[in-house]
Amino acid sequence: MAFHDWKWLLLLGRQTTLAKVWRSRRGGPSLCWKRCCHWSTGKSLDPEVRAFLEENTEVTNSGHLTPEIRLRLLTPRCRFWREKPDLWPYGDPFWAIYWPGGQALSRYILDNPRVVKGRSVLDLGSGCGATAIAAVMSGASQVLANDIDPIAGMAMILNCELNHLNPFPITIKNIINSEAGNWDLIVLGDMFYDEQLADGLHRWLQKCIRTHQTEVLIGDPGRHQFLSHSIRSQLHKVIEYSLPENTRQENYGLTSSIVWSYHPSNSSDNS
Ligand SMILES: C[S@@+](CC[C@H](N)C(=O)[O-])C[C@H]1O[C@@H](n2cnc3c(N)ncnc32)[C@H](O)[C@@H]1O
């Protein structure tokens, strides 16, 4: 299966299927992947990984909703766009795509800095880190990016460098099963693509809101798993963006992306 097929499946919302295929073909995480985990404990970016990411991504600020932000992404000009995934030494590169949900959130934050100014912000499932970057650029007092993929963490550091920002703190812990985080604002871009993950997120977000009155913003382009999830009935539409042509082409059938605000009802849905 070529990388292009991976992307195609991913964009159809069948990430889980692809992740299983990918993993079974590669036989689990590589040694290099394990070594990368040390980065989160404060060691500097592994030079071998840095070189690999720099060689196999393209720096771009076009084709997405936030030309103010430069990112290292996987584009048709990159080797692994067509290369066999077996040769890719790390986990599935979700971080190498700037997803429509994250694009909408970042655009909204850049256009409405008051949403984050002077506030603490958690970008959950940060991927390439664009939304966290938008929060820093817009004056958030504290930003934490969270992604369970350690390579995403490294890509975020490179993306901070590209945008002349000091890297914000990044954690690769799976925090959604832990206690509620005390954040003024939690942002989630394109995170409702898998039912089990969506259930876990929903429960954790409810806890954060009830414990700390956290504000929650979700960016999603209308994926089936999101629209059919119980959280959908408790969301209020904030703004809808028409997607740029390039993003439309990459995201078969999707034409816009929406920022939603989450207000759980007291009567409560405990899903
Ligand atoms: C579809 S991508 C979205 C990335 C980014 N928010 C954007 O919109 O471009 C989903 C990201 O969530 C991460 N992820 C999946 N499960 C997670 C979890 N339990 N906690 C944190 N991140 C997670 C994946 O590694 C991936 O980078």
The ligand as a Gaussian input file, in Angstrom:
#p B3LYP/6-31G(d) Opt

LIG

0 1
 C       -6.490000      13.675000      13.144000
 S       -5.084000      14.169000      14.041000
 C       -5.437000      15.869000      14.423000
 C       -4.200000      16.673000      14.650000
 C       -4.407000      18.189000      14.853000
 N       -5.251000      18.466000      15.970000
 C       -4.970000      18.828000      13.607000
 O       -6.175000      19.161000      13.594000
 O       -4.220000      18.986000      12.626000
 C       -5.368000      13.389000      15.607000
 C       -4.161000      13.447000      16.556000
 O       -4.562000      12.953000      17.833000
 C       -3.514000      12.191000      18.385000
 N       -4.133000      11.321000      19.403000
 C       -4.845000      10.187000      19.249000
 N       -5.271000       9.723000      20.439000
 C       -4.830000      10.597000      21.376000
 C       -4.953000      10.686000      22.799000
 N       -5.611000       9.793000      23.510000
 N       -4.380000      11.726000      23.437000
 C       -3.688000      12.658000      22.731000
 N       -3.535000      12.633000      21.381000
 C       -4.094000      11.627000      20.721000
 C       -2.908000      11.478000      17.189000
 O       -1.584000      11.046000      17.457000
 C       -2.997000      12.558000      16.133000
 O       -1.820000      13.351000      16.072000

